[in-house]
Amino acid sequence: MGSPVYIQIHDEIREAIDAGRWVPGDRIPAERELAEQFGVSRMTLRQAIMLLVDEGVLERRVGSGTFVSEQKVQEHLNGITSFTDLMADAGKKATSKTISFHAGRATNSEQEQLQLAPDARVLRMERVRYGDGEPIAFEVAAIPESLIEGLSRSALTDSLYRTLAEERGLKIGRAQQTVTAAAVKERVSEYLAIKRGDPVLVLRQITYDAKGVPFEYVQTQYVGSRFEFYMEKS
């Protein structure tokens, strides 16, 4: 028995996109036109389209039509990868803009996640992370002040992990990560060039050194339409 008709249409549209007939950002023909082209009802055609939307291949824009989705940057939730490396893997150039950079007393949450004493201080950095000039994420990182004393701002903001490895001999171990969905707040939406209330993926990560000591607590909001996480199971 052959595949259902809507699956066959799904496969043909996917092949057309893979072949470059439609590229990311292109608006595909209207449902009525495609239904006539494939000789099926609009209901059957819509099933194929919605499956492609669910897979992230297409996206529907209210009042505008259906478009080929832009390629999303992916992060593998298994191991630790720098933002620069993530962008390189996606064929994009990584850049950052530092919004704030200051040291202060650790919050209760930072004390807990970083296993710090009540009076401990942390360096707190806010950065917007870009891929090819497009804002991808808004990041707030906290690092124990005792670990980064004497290091320059530029070294820490350009490549934190490399600087800690070269200047402090720190060897990165594991990371504990959680991901949730949220609606972006107005302040962050402005940095990410999206609307207040738009969906973001919030990654909270505690990074440990090779001895199991936490040295970084970071909360990152990723633009949902430009970024995705993936996992592998064996």
C-alpha positions in Angstrom: 0.0 0.0 0.0 1.4 3.4 -1.0 1.7 6.4 1.3 -1.3 8.6 1.9 -1.7 11.4 -0.7 -0.9 14.2 1.8 2.4 12.4 2.6 3.3 12.2 -1.0 2.6 15.9 -1.4 4.6 16.6 1.7 7.5 14.7 0.2 7.3 16.5 -3.1 7.3 20.0 -1.5 10.2 19.0 0.8 12.2 17.8 -2.3 11.5 21.1 -4.1 12.8 23.0 -1.1 15.9 20.8 -0.8 16.5 21.2 -4.5 16.4 25.0 -4.1 13.2 25.7 -6.0 12.1 27.6 -2.9 14.7 29.0 -0.6 14.4 30.3 3.0 12.2 33.4 3.1 10.3 32.5 -0.1 6.5 32.6 0.0 5.2 29.4 -1.5 2.0 29.5 -3.7 -1.4 29.8 -2.1 -3.2 26.6 -1.0 -5.7 26.9 -3.8 -3.0 27.1 -6.4 -1.1 24.1 -4.9 -4.2 22.1 -4.5 -5.0 22.6 -8.2 -1.4 21.8 -9.1 -1.5 18.5 -7.2 -5.1 17.7 -8.2 -6.3 17.3 -4.6 -8.7 19.0 -2.3 -7.6 22.0 -0.2 -8.1 19.9 2.9 -5.6 17.3 1.7 -3.2 19.9 0.6 -3.5 21.6 4.0 -2.6 18.4 5.8 0.7 18.3 3.9 1.4 21.9 4.6 0.7 21.6 8.3 3.0 18.6 8.6 5.8 20.7 7.1 4.9 23.5 9.5 5.1 21.1 12.4 8.5 20.0 11.2 9.8 23.5 11.0 10.3 23.4 7.2 7.5 26.0 6.6 6.0 28.7 8.7 2.6 30.4 8.4 2.3 34.2 8.8 -1.1 35.5 9.6 -2.3 37.7 6.7 0.8 37.0 4.6 0.8 33.4 3.6 3.2 30.4 4.1 6.9 30.8 3.8 10.0 28.6 3.7 11.5 28.8 7.2 14.9 30.4 7.7 17.5 27.9 8.8 17.7 27.8 12.6 20.9 27.7 14.6 20.9 24.4 16.5 22.4 23.5 19.9 22.9 19.9 20.9 21.8 19.3 24.4 24.7 17.0 25.2 28.0 18.6 26.1 29.2 22.2 26.2 29.7 24.3 23.1 30.6 28.0 22.9 28.3 30.4 21.0 31.1 31.1 18.6 31.4 27.4 17.7 27.6 27.1 17.4 27.5 29.9 14.9 30.5 28.5 13.0 28.7 25.1 12.7 25.7 27.0 11.2 27.9 28.9 8.8 27.4 32.2 10.6 29.8 34.7 12.0 29.3 35.2 15.8 29.5 38.7 17.3 28.4 40.0 20.7 27.3 43.3 22.2 27.9 43.8 26.0 24.9 45.5 27.6 26.2 45.6 31.2 29.3 44.4 33.0 29.6 44.8 36.7 30.5 43.0 39.9 28.1 42.8 42.9 26.8 40.6 45.7 25.5 37.3 44.5 21.7 36.9 44.5 20.2 34.1 46.5 19.7 32.1 43.3 23.3 32.7 42.2 24.6 31.7 45.6 22.6 28.4 45.4 23.6 27.5 41.8 27.2 28.5 42.2 27.6 27.1 45.8 28.8 30.4 47.1 28.9 31.9 50.6 26.1 34.4 51.5 28.5 37.4 51.2 30.2 36.2 48.0 30.4 38.5 44.9 30.0 37.7 41.3 30.7 39.3 37.9 27.4 39.7 36.1 27.4 40.2 32.3 24.5 40.9 30.0 25.2 40.3 26.3 23.3 40.2 23.1 24.7 37.4 20.9 24.4 37.7 17.1 24.8 35.4 14.1 25.7 37.3 10.8 24.4 40.5 12.5 21.0 39.0 13.4 20.2 38.9 17.2 19.9 35.3 18.3 20.1 35.4 22.1 20.1 37.6 25.2 22.4 36.2 27.8 22.9 37.0 31.5 26.0 35.2 33.0 27.2 35.2 36.6 30.8 34.1 37.5 32.4 34.1 40.9 34.4 37.3 41.2 37.3 35.5 42.9 37.8 33.5 39.7 38.1 36.4 37.3 40.0 39.0 39.4 42.7 40.6 37.4 41.3 39.6 34.0 40.3 42.3 31.5 36.8 43.0 30.4 37.6 42.5 26.8 39.1 39.1 27.5 36.1 37.9 29.4 33.5 39.2 27.0 35.3 38.0 23.8 35.7 34.4 24.9 35.1 33.5 28.5 35.9 29.8 28.3 39.1 30.3 26.4 40.2 33.1 28.8 39.6 31.0 31.9 41.4 28.0 30.3 44.5 30.1 29.3 44.7 32.4 32.3 43.4 30.3 35.1 44.1 26.8 33.8 40.4 25.9 34.2 39.3 22.7 32.5 35.6 22.5 31.7 33.7 19.5 32.9 30.0 19.0 32.7 27.0 21.3 32.4 23.5 21.0 33.9 20.9 22.5 31.5 17.2 23.1 31.6 15.0 24.6 28.8 11.6 26.2 29.1 9.4 28.3 26.8 8.4 31.8 27.8 7.0 35.1 26.4 9.7 37.7 26.1 9.6 40.8 28.2 9.7 44.3 26.6 13.3 45.2 27.6 14.7 42.0 26.1 12.5 42.1 23.1 14.1 45.4 22.1 17.5 43.8 22.1 16.4 40.8 20.1 14.4 42.8 17.6 11.2 41.0 18.3 7.8 42.0 19.8 7.0 41.9 23.4 5.3 38.6 24.2 6.9 36.7 21.3 8.1 33.2 22.2 11.7 32.6 23.4 13.5 29.5 24.6 15.1 30.0 28.0 18.2 28.0 28.7 19.5 27.9 32.3 22.9 26.4 32.5 25.3 25.7 35.4 28.8 24.9 34.1 31.2 22.9 36.2 35.0 22.6 36.0 36.7 19.2 35.8 36.7 18.9 39.6 32.9 19.4 39.8 33.0 23.0 41.0 30.4 25.3 39.4 32.0 28.4 37.9 29.2 29.8 35.7 25.5 30.3 36.0 23.9 31.6 32.8 20.4 32.3 31.7 19.9 32.8 27.9 16.8 33.7 26.0 16.9 32.5 22.4 14.6 33.8 19.7 12.2 30.9 19.1 12.0 31.5 15.3 15.8 31.5 14.9 17.1 28.8 17.3 16.3 25.3 18.2 17.7 22.6 20.6 18.0 19.0 19.7 18.8 15.8 21.5 20.0 12.3 20.5 19.1 9.1 22.2 20.9 5.8 21.8 
